Amino acid sequence: MALSPWHTQFLMISTVSTVVGTRAVLRCPNTSISSLILVIWKIRPKSGSHCSLAYRADANKTDRTNCNERMTWESSPDHDPALQIQPVQLADEGNYTCEIATGDGTFCLNSALTVLVPPVVTLIHDSNGIIVCQASAGKPAAEISWAQGNGHSTENKTHHINGTVTTLSSMPMINSTNVVKPLSTACSLPGLPPPE
């Protein structure tokens, strides 16, 4: 006995990175939705409750179970069933699965959403001739480098329970009494554009 196309399943996997506070759009499998039957978004964040968004084409009905109002269809699900999250929060990080049932079969796209967090950067020159650069609560951990100096910097990283990291780098000034302007530093996060 042959299986009907309904039982055919195709699984695809993608990774999506976005910055906290921005808008993220997660796509469904690239398939024709002309014979769309059902779309289900299964959302499993790393922390917090699972939720789902669904659309049944025959009844032209959408259903939301446990999802907050920041998670919506990007447009009408019968035209484009992409999921929109706005604004993205750190707690949104996790796995997002779009399942589409059409007359041609069932198609799944599992997207792993990574949320990046730019750190708050401060630069302090203390009275002992030490310059301290602190990149607070970034994700991933900031990489601090010194443009000048004696090469004897020290660095400490503190990992926070929410997945962010504070990076602290300190360096003695070469001649703190004659410095008009502190040494310049560069602070960057892998995956994020450099600060302006």
Secondary structure, DSSP 8 states (H G I E B T S, - for coil): ----GGG-EEEEEEEEEEETTS-EEE---S---TTEEEEEEEEEESSS--EEEEEETTTTEEEEES--TTEEESS-TTT---EEESS--GGG-EEEEEEEEETTEEEEEEEEEEEEB--EEEEEE-TTSEEEEEEEEEBS--EEEESSS-S--EEEEEE-TTS-EEEEEEEE-S-TTS-SS---EEEE-TTS----
